Structures are given as structure tokens and as C-alpha cells.
Amino acid sequence: MKYCVTITNIRKGSDLVKSSIFKTVLIAASAALLLSGCGGATGGEGNRQGNEKKETVTLTMEYNWSSPNADNLYYKERIKQFEEQNPDINIEAQDIPSAQYRTKLRTEAAGNSMPDMFILFPAVEMEPYIAADVLMPIDEIMDEWKGILPPQALAGFNVNGKQYAIPTKMTFVDIIYYHKDLLESVGYKEFPATYSEFLEMAKKLKAAGITPIVMGNKNRWPMQSSFISAVGDRFAGSDFLQKVIQGEAKFTDPDYVNALNTVSELVNLEAFNADINTMDEVQQQDYFLQKKAAITITSSTIDTKFRAGNTDKAAAENIGIALFPAVEGGKGDPTKSAGVIQYGIGLSKGLSDAKKEAAMKFLKFFYAPELYTTLMSKGIVVPALVETPADTTPYLKEMLELTKNGSAVVFDSVMQPALKDAMENGIQAILTKQKTPEQVAKELQDTMDKNRR
């Protein structure tokens, strides 16, 4: 596999999923249903080789697996395994930083210059590629996952009855991680149950010389995705963003202005790390692991780094997980977590017959049941009905329990790119005290109205 790191384009993904979807997927994962025909390390067609020497087929691929997360490393390993077992197929990969990925792919779609294979994000994120007519449906091979991937897990990549990709994992973007001993040092043996208690705890941590919350917002999406998705849900409810899309609510409504105001409140308390806008998400994780802050908010995938894969077992045990607390008078359910399916691999509609055959073979291999069981063993939540591996960590079980009611909406999973950009720019402006929550709310609504026209 050849790697070429580029420096052009955008971030991470999402999906509006109903509560029943999450319950179906999570109950299936935690119940560990053993399905017949779920084995097979090589997946699909395997390593069937004829006596004739085949001509090498080269497939280009773009993905955003540059962060050293456990699942990203494993995805790359599966590509390598596929190439070893299929020497007649070569995959030339571009590993593009998440902060730049989306823009690059949209530009390629607009210019009809798509790579052969590429990471797709679900739901609203599919629209530019459907409009550009650059995607190849994969319905002809979907029987490969019959009984393994439920319809709810596939829905985000299904448009007008055609399936364009399948997911690798379920990601909850708003998990709060905290150092138990740092919270105990200011009088909290449990994570606060309400937002007012959360603010009081932040004040006590600050007074004790401890940075309350570390966030790495250099690439702008962490506060938009991990923070405001959860906070917006707590204040305005899980149906608010859909109501905005339908014209039944506005970003300028008091509930949502109050949600944006939490950023101002925490800034005024100096609750965030001072370098929030120049620190990236990986630096954020390391900062937290070094106990330079009591709390961080990031995705469920990072649990493998913080706990399941942490060689310092005492440090791992000292890290607790929670969801953003209840808001007094808020319309959201504090037991809900903002979740999305991720990492469907799309195919270019322009593939030749030889490339199409090779790409379909790769998908069967890549998404074999082994993918999901291995991810589970690494502590990753998956949307598949597969046997729970014997080495599954208790940390995954704790994550499944925490997120079992999840259906809060991830902001950028339902909002068009212009709204995502407006939100990210707005939060940056609030963080630097250049704009008020009211001003940002008006800008969001103006952008929404303009897009609707």
C-alpha cells in the first residue's frame, strides 16, 4: 500500500438517527448475537487464485485516517492484509487529515475527478455526491452482510433505495472523560448531574489551580460536534435542529441562544485551556492524559486510547465517563448521547469493469465480520450483529451502557456545510469574545434562511 499525505481539506462525520436505531444497534452489539456464517478472516471471496497470472489492477483511495486512533490503524492494516492476499490488486492510498478531507472530496466531485474508492459520511453529507452523480451503488453485493448489518445501520448510506456504502463503527461524539481523583479533590465523588452543579465544580477546580476542561479546537469541529451537539440537545431538545430545517424553529429561539451561551459562561469562568483555538484534537487528548485538565469532551473511539489501550492500568481506572448533565428547564434528555455511523467506503461511478471487480472484492474483504469483532476487542462500538470476542474489555460494556439511550443529534450530520461553517466560526468568535451568543444565533439563522431560498 502506498501512502501520500496531502494538506488540503476538512474534518469528521455524522448522521441523524432515531432512538430506535441506536437501541437496535447497541442492544445487538452488547447482546453479542452469534450468527451463522459470521466467521472468516479473509471475508468475501477470500484468496482464490487461479493458475493464470492476472494483470495488476491499481485502485486509488482517499481516507481521513491520519489520527493514530486504534480503529484507524486497524483499517490500514486490513488494506495491507488485502494486498498481501491479492497480489494482483494494488491500492494507492492518500491519507488526508480530517480537517481537510471533506472539502477535497467535494471539490473532486464537482470536477468529476473522484478517486476510485473514498470515505463517505452519511445522511446529509451524501447529498453533494448524489447531486453530482459520481457514486456507484453496491446493491449487487449487499447479500454479503445479510443478517450482520441491520437496516438501521445501513440507512445513512441508502439514498432513493440504493445502497452506496456500509459503516465500520458507531461513534458517540460527546463523551465526557474525567479524572476521578481530580474531581474528588474538590468534593465530587460522582460526575455532576445538573449543569448548575457542573458550573460550580468548574469554579472549584479553577480555584484549586486545575484547568477544568481541555478542548483542542484548532480544526474548529470539536466544539461544534462534541460540545454544541450535546449542549444544544440539553437546552432545545433532540428534535430542535429538524424543526429548524423545516422552518418550525429558529436558531434565535431563547433555548438555542442559551445553549450557545454556555460557551460564554465557560469562557468567562476561564474553564477552558487558554490555547483552545491553537491546540488540535490529538494534543487535546495528550493534554488530558497528562492530567493537565480534569475533563475533556471527545468521541467514544478515544476510549481505546484513554482506557482500553492504556498501558498504565491505574491511570485508566482513574478515568471515568459521563454525558453532559441535565439542564434545569431544558427540553433535552440527559441520558441521550450524540451518535453517528462512520466510515463507509464509496466507489466511483466511473470505474472500469476490472476496477469494479477489484473494488467489490475489497469491500467484501474489508467489511468481513472479522472487522467488527476486532474493533469490539479494541473497545470500539460497532453497528453489527456479531459475536462478542472473549477479550472484550469491561470499558466497552460501560460505554454501551452509557450510550444505550443515545439519539441526540450531531450538528454537522444534519446541517449543510454552510451552516456547519457558520457554527464553527461563530463558536470561535464566542471563545475569543468577539461576538455574543445572540449575534452568532442571528448569523446562523440568516445562513439558514439564505440556504432555504
N, C-alpha and C positions, 0 to 999 in steps of 0.2 A: 504494500500500500504506500502510495506516495503522498506526502503532506505538503501543503503550501499555505502558510498563514497569511491572510490578507488583512488590511486595516481599513475596511470601508463599511460600515453599516449597522444594525440595531440590536435587540435585546432578548426577551424571553416571552413565553406564550401563555394562552389561557382559553376559557370556554364557559358559557352559561349553561349550567347543568342543574336539573331539578333535584329536589331532595331524594326522590325515589331512586334516581340514578346512583347517587352516592351510596345509598343504603344497599342497593343491589350489588354494586361493585365491592364495597367494603365488607359486607357480610360474606360475600363469596370468597374474598381473599382471606378473611380471618377464619372462616369455617374450613378452609383448605379442602375443597371438594376434589376427590381423586377421580379423574375422568379417564375412561379407557382411551388408549391411543395417544396419551399425553407425553410419552417418553420420546427418546430420540435426540441424541446430542447434536446430530448434524442437521436435522429438520428437513422437511420437504423431500426433494428428490435425492438428497444425500450426495455421495461422491461417486456416482455412477460414471465410469469411464469406459469408453469403447477402445478397440484396438487401433482405430484410426487416430492420427494426430489432428486435433482441431486447431483451427486458426484462432489466435488470441483476440478476444473481444475486450475493448477498453471502455469502461463506464466512468464518466466524470461524476463527482458527487460533491455537494456542499452541505456542511452541517455546522452547528454552533456548539460544539462540544469542547470548547477551549478551556473551560474551567476544570480544575482537577477533581471533579466530583467522582464518587465511586461508580455511578452509572455511566458517566461519560467515558471513563477509562475502559469499562467493560464493553461499551458499544464499539469502541475502536478495536478492542481485542477480537470481537466477533467478526469484524471485517477482515482482520488478519487471518483468522481461522478459515473463513470462507475462501480467501485467496489461496491458502495452503492446500485446501481440499479441491479447489477448482483452478488448477494452474493455467487453464485456457481463458480465464476471466481476470482482468486486471482492473482495479478500482483506483482511480486517481482522485484523491480527496483534497478539498480545500477546507481547512478548519478556521472558521470565521468567528471572531468574538461576537458574543450575543448582542452587545450594544450596537453592532453594525449590521447584523445579519439580515434583519427584515428589509431594510432599505435596499440592500444589494439585490436581494431576491426579487423585490418588486420592480426594481429597475430592469433586471434581466427579463422579467415577464413582459414589461412594457415594450422592450426592444426585441422580443421573440428570440432571446438568446439564453434560454434556460439550460442549466446543466442536465445531464441525463437523470440524476437522482438528487433529491434535496429534502431537507427537513421542512415539513409543513406544520403550521399551527391551525387549530380547529376553529369551527364556527365562523364568526365574522371575519377572521383572518383569511379564510378561504376565498372570500369574495373577489379580490383583485385577480386571482388566478383563474377562477371560473369565468370572470368577465373577459379575460384575455384569451381564454380557450387554449391554455397551454398544458393542461393536465390530462394524463391518461388514466381512465378508470381501471380498477384491478378486480372487477367483479368476477372475472373468469377463474380466479384462484381463491376466492373467499371461502370455499368449502374446506380449505386447509385449516381454518380456525373455527369451524362449526363446533359448537359446544364448549369452546375455550374462551372466546371473547363474546360477551353478551351484547345484544343490540345497543344497549345504553352506552357501552364503552365505545362503540363504533360510530355513534350518531354524529359526533362533532366533525367527522371526516366524510359524512354522507350528504351529498347535495343532489336534490332532484332525483332521489332513488339510486344514485350511482355512488359506489364506494371508491374513494381516492387514496386512502391510507388507513393504517391501523396504529394504535398507540403502543408505547412501551411501558408507560408508567402513569400513575395518578399523583399529581403534585398539589400539596396544600401550601399556599404561598405565605400564610400569615401566622406561622408557628412562633410563639414566644418561647425563647430559651433563656433560662436564668440560672445563676449560680446560687444554689440553696444557702450556702454559708454566708454569702454577702447579704442576702435578704434577711437571714436570721440575725445578722449583726445589727440590723436596725429594727428588729422586733417582729419580723414576718416569717412564721413557720410554713405558711401556705401563701400561694400567689393571691393577690387581692381579687376579690370577687366583683368589685364595682370600680368604675372609672374614678370616682372621687377618692377611693382608697388608694388607687393606683397613683394618683397625683400626690397624695400625702406621702406615699412610700418614696416617690421620686425626690421630694423635698428632703426627706430624711437621709436618703443616700447621698444627695448633693452636700448636705450639711456634714456628713461623715467623711467627705473627701473622696467619694466614689462616684464615677461617672454613671448615671442611671442607665442610659440607653446608648448603644453604639449602632449607627447605621452608616453604610457606605453608599452614598447617593451620587457618586461621580457620574455614573452612567444613567442617572435620572429615574430608571424604572423601579428601584427598590422601594422608595417612598410611595410611588404611585401604586404599585402592585401589592407589596407586602403590608404596607401601612394603611393607605387610604381605602383599600378594598375592605379590610376588616372594620375600620372605624366608620366608614360610610354605611356599612351594613348595620352596625350597632345603633347609630343615630336614626337613619332613614328607613331601614328595613331592607330585606332581600329583594323586594320587588321594585325598589325605587328606580334603579337605572333603567329597567324595562319600561317603567312609566314615563321616564324622561324621553326615551326613544319614541314612545307612542304619543308624546305630546300631552300626557296626563299629569306631569310633574315638571318642575324646573330645578336647575342647579341652584337657583337663587332662593328656593324654599328654605325656611328657617332651619329645618332639620339638617339639610346638607351644609348650610353655612356653618352650623355648629360643629359638624364633622370636620370641616376644614379648619375651624378654629382650634381644634386640638393641637394642630401643628404649631400655631401661635402660642398656645398655652405652654407647650413643652419647650419651645424656643425661649420664652420669657423666663422659664424656670432654669434655663441652661441645662436641660435634661439630656440633650444630645451631645455627642462628642463635637468638639469645636471644628474639626476638619471634616464634617459630614459630607460636604459638597466636593471634596477633593480625594476622599477615600473610596476605593471601589469595593465591590461586594466580597471579594476574596480577602482583602485586607480587613474588612469588617469582621469576617469570621475569625481570622487570626487574632485580631484585637480582643475579641470576646474570649477566645480560648486562653489568652494570656491573662485573663481576669483583670483587664484594664477597665471593664464596664460590667455592671451587674446583669444587664439584659440586652438581648438582641432579638430582632424580628426578621425571620427569613423562612426559607421553604423547608418542607418535610424531608426533602432529599439530603439536606445538610446534616440531618441527624446521624447519618453514617460517619461523617467527619467528627461531629461533636461527641457522639456516644458509642454507637455500634462498632465503629472502626478505630476508636481512640485507644491507643496502646496504654495510656495512663488510666487504668481502671478506676482509681479513686476519683480522678477528675471527672470521668464520665458519669460516675454515680452521683456526683455533686451537682450535675446539670439536670434541672427539671424542665418540663414543657407545660405550656398553658396556651389558652386562647385569649384574645383581647377581652377584657372584662365587660360586664353589663354596664350600660349607660342608664342612669336614672331617668325615667321618662322616655327612653329611646324605644324605637319601634322594632329593633332587631333582636334576634335570638342569640344570646351569648354562647350557646352550645354549638353554633354553626361555624365551620371553617371555610375559607375561600379556596375552592379547589378547581383544578383543570386537568384534562388529559393532555399528554405531551408526546412529542417526538414520533409523529407519523412520517414515514418516508414516501414522498410523492415521486411520480415518474413523469418525465417529459412526454407530451403527446407526440413529439417528433421522432421518437425512437425508431430505428430501423428494425426489421424482423429479428436480426441476430442480437441486437442490443436489448430488444424487448424480452426475448427468451432468457438472456443472461440476467436481466434485471428481475424478472419474475422468479427465477431460481434463487437469486439473492434474497428477495423478500421472504420466501418460504424458509430459507435457512435462518435469516436474521431473527424472524419473529417466531421461531420454534418454541415449544413450551419451555425448553431449557433457558431461554432468555428470561422468562418470568420467574421461574424457580430460583435462578441465580440472583436476580435482582432482589427477591424476597430475602434470600440468605444474607444479602448485604444491607438489609434494613429498608429497602425501597418498597413503597406501596404500589401494587400493580392492579390493573383492571381485568385480570384474567382468572379463570376458574382452573386453578392448578393445585397440585398437592403442595402443602406447606413443607419446605425442606426441614430435615431434622435439626439443622444448625441455625434455624431462625432465632434471632435474638429476642429477648423479652422487651427490648426497646421498640421493636416493630409492633408488638402486641399493644404496648402502651400508646403508640401513635395511632393505631387503628381504633382503639377505644376513644381517644381524644377527639378524633375526626369523624366518628361514625354518624354524626348528625349533619355533616357538612353540606351546605348548599349556598353559602354566601357567594356573591358574585365577584369574580376578579374583574376589576375595572376595564383593563385592556382586552378582555375576552369578548366584550360586547360593544365596546365603543370604537368607532372608526379611528384611523391613525391621527386625523386632525384633532380629535378630542383627547386622545392619549397624549399628544404633544402639548396641547393646551394645559392639561392637568400637570404634566411633568414640569413644564415651565412655570406654571402657577405655584406649585409646591416649592420649587427653588426660590421663587420670589418671596414667598412667606418665610422660608428658612432664613433668608438674608434681610428680612424686614423691609423689603422694597415695596411689597403690596400687602393689602389686608385680605382676610378671607372673603369679605364681601366683594372686593374688586375681582378676585380670582373667580368667584362664583359667577359674577356677571360675564366675565370673559368666556367661561365655559359655556354659559347659556347662549351667548352671542355666536360662538362657534357652532353649537348645536343647531341653532336656528338657520345659520348660513348653510350648513351641510344639508339640512332638511329641504331647503329651497332648491 
